[in-house]
Amino acid sequence: MTAIEQTEAARPRGTRLPRRARRNQLLGAAQEVFVAQGYHSAAMDDIAERAGVSKPVLYQHFPGKLDLYLALLDQHCESLLVSVRTALASTSDNSLRVRATMDAYFAYVEDEGGAFRLVFESDLTNEPAVRERVDKVTFECAEAICEVIAEDTGLSKAESMLLASGLGGLAQVVARSWLHSDRSVPREQAVQLLTSLAWRGIAGFPLHGSEHH
């Protein structure tokens, strides 16, 4: 059950929940409000009302609005990183790896909770703690891709990191563009188009120790 689903299940006031369940419920409510209103327009009153709790209960778990936002950001940055690592580990066929990685970004932005907006379209990127987390997950996703490229091509880490950053950036920008175009191209087709583009580039680097691409 996701945090937002727990919010729906636990919304009526007066329900006593275990601390962890209450925290997840509050995070789900906060995500709904932040995604709908943005950080600056959201108020703790809105989040408490959405969660069906009093403000004192909300403040028992999160001292302030930024603490809530950063907790959500940590959660969803970790989710993206796990998805990318899982995609890379899902096969040893590199063309399928590229496709799985592209699809991981599409799945991430398509999630109905809209969490990607907190990571990639935040209205709080001038806040150092937010910028640090976004930069960190961008780097870690690229680093995961870099490890595969370096191992398979024999390119240096610096060279592999440049290619990995390009692939990761391509995936997240195109996935967001696809979503904002109201999914005018079916997801499977969009992923395949992007995979074809990315694979034509990365396949130009021969496998390490092989004369074949």
C-alpha positions in Angstrom: 0.0 0.0 0.0 1.4 3.4 -1.0 1.5 6.4 1.3 -1.3 8.0 -0.6 -3.4 4.8 -0.4 -2.8 4.8 3.4 -4.0 8.4 3.5 -7.2 7.4 1.9 -7.6 4.5 4.2 -6.9 6.5 7.4 -8.4 9.9 6.6 -11.3 10.0 9.1 -10.4 12.0 12.2 -10.0 10.4 15.5 -8.4 7.2 14.3 -5.4 6.1 16.3 -2.6 4.7 14.1 0.8 3.2 14.9 3.5 5.9 14.6 4.9 4.6 11.3 1.5 4.2 9.8 0.6 7.8 10.9 3.8 9.1 9.4 3.1 7.4 6.1 -0.4 8.7 6.1 0.9 12.3 6.7 3.4 11.9 3.9 0.7 10.7 1.5 -1.4 13.7 2.4 1.5 16.1 2.0 2.4 14.6 -1.4 -1.2 15.2 -2.6 -1.0 18.8 -1.5 2.5 19.6 -2.7 1.9 18.1 -6.1 -1.4 19.9 -6.5 -0.3 23.3 -5.1 3.5 23.4 -5.2 5.6 24.0 -2.1 5.1 27.7 -1.7 1.3 27.7 -2.0 0.8 24.6 0.2 0.1 25.2 3.9 0.4 22.9 6.9 -3.3 23.6 7.5 -4.1 22.1 4.1 -2.0 19.0 4.8 -3.5 18.4 8.2 -7.0 18.8 6.7 -6.2 16.4 3.8 -4.8 13.8 6.3 -7.8 14.3 8.7 -5.7 15.2 11.6 -5.2 18.2 13.8 -2.2 20.5 13.2 -0.6 19.5 16.6 -0.6 15.8 15.4 1.1 16.9 12.2 3.7 18.9 14.0 4.4 15.9 16.3 5.8 14.1 13.3 7.2 17.0 11.2 8.4 20.2 12.8 7.7 22.2 9.7 6.7 22.2 6.0 10.3 21.9 4.7 10.8 18.8 6.9 7.8 17.2 5.3 8.9 18.1 1.8 12.4 16.8 2.4 11.1 13.5 3.8 9.0 13.0 0.6 11.9 14.0 -1.5 14.2 11.4 0.2 11.5 8.7 -0.3 10.9 9.4 -4.0 14.6 9.9 -4.9 15.3 6.5 -3.4 12.4 5.0 -5.3 13.8 6.3 -8.6 17.3 5.1 -7.8 16.0 1.6 -6.9 14.0 1.5 -10.2 17.1 2.4 -12.3 19.3 -0.1 -10.5 16.7 -2.8 -10.8 16.3 -2.1 -14.6 20.1 -2.4 -15.1 20.3 -5.6 -13.2 17.3 -7.2 -14.9 19.2 -8.6 -17.9 22.7 -9.0 -19.2 21.5 -8.1 -22.8 22.6 -4.4 -23.2 19.9 -3.5 -25.6 17.3 -4.8 -23.2 19.1 -3.0 -20.4 18.7 0.3 -22.2 15.0 -0.4 -22.8 14.4 -1.3 -19.2 16.2 1.8 -18.0 14.2 4.1 -20.3 11.0 2.4 -19.2 12.0 2.9 -15.5 11.9 6.7 -16.0 8.6 6.5 -17.9 7.0 4.4 -15.1 8.4 6.9 -12.6 6.8 9.9 -14.2 3.6 8.1 -15.0 2.9 7.1 -11.4 -0.5 8.5 -10.5 0.8 10.2 -7.3 2.9 12.7 -9.4 5.9 12.3 -7.1 8.3 13.0 -10.0 7.1 16.7 -9.9 8.7 17.0 -6.4 12.0 15.7 -7.8 12.2 17.1 -11.4 9.7 20.0 -11.4 10.1 21.4 -7.9 9.4 25.1 -7.2 11.9 24.9 -4.3 15.1 24.2 -6.2 16.7 27.4 -4.8 16.6 25.6 -1.3 20.1 24.1 -0.8 18.7 20.9 0.9 16.3 20.3 -2.0 19.0 21.0 -4.7 21.4 18.7 -2.9 18.9 15.8 -3.0 18.0 16.3 -6.6 21.6 16.5 -7.6 22.5 13.5 -5.6 19.8 11.2 -7.1 20.7 12.5 -10.6 24.4 11.6 -9.9 23.6 8.2 -8.3 21.4 7.2 -11.2 24.1 8.2 -13.7 26.7 6.4 -11.6 24.7 3.2 -11.7 24.5 3.4 -15.5 28.2 4.4 -15.7 29.3 1.2 -13.9 27.7 -0.9 -16.6 29.1 1.2 -19.5 32.6 1.2 -18.0 32.5 -2.5 -17.4 31.2 -3.4 -20.8 33.2 -0.9 -23.0 36.4 -0.4 -21.1 36.0 3.3 -21.3 37.4 5.4 -18.5 35.1 6.2 -15.6 35.0 9.9 -16.7 34.1 9.0 -20.2 31.5 6.5 -19.0 30.0 9.0 -16.6 29.5 11.5 -19.5 27.6 8.9 -21.5 25.6 7.8 -18.5 24.6 11.3 -17.6 23.5 11.8 -21.2 21.4 8.6 -21.1 19.8 9.4 -17.7 19.1 13.0 -18.7 17.6 11.9 -22.0 15.3 9.4 -20.3 13.9 11.8 -17.7 13.5 14.8 -20.0 11.7 12.8 -22.7 9.6 10.9 -20.2 8.4 14.2 -18.7 7.8 15.6 -22.2 5.8 12.5 -23.1 3.6 12.8 -20.0 3.0 16.6 -20.6 1.9 15.8 -24.2 -1.0 13.8 -22.6 0.6 10.5 -23.6 -0.2 11.2 -27.3 2.1 8.2 -28.1 1.4 5.0 -26.3 3.9 4.4 -23.5 5.3 1.1 -25.0 5.8 2.8 -28.4 7.4 5.9 -26.8 9.8 3.8 -24.8 10.8 1.8 -27.9 11.4 5.0 -29.9 13.6 6.4 -27.2 15.4 3.0 -26.8 16.1 2.9 -30.5 17.6 6.4 -30.3 19.7 5.7 -27.2 20.8 2.2 -28.4 22.0 3.5 -31.8 24.4 5.8 -29.9 25.6 3.6 -27.1 26.0 0.5 -29.4 28.6 2.4 -31.3 31.0 1.6 -28.4 32.4 -1.9 -28.8 32.2 -4.4 -26.0 35.4 -4.6 -24.0 37.7 -7.3 -25.3 35.5 -7.9 -28.4 35.6 -6.8 -32.0 31.8 -6.9 -32.1 29.4 -4.2 -31.0 
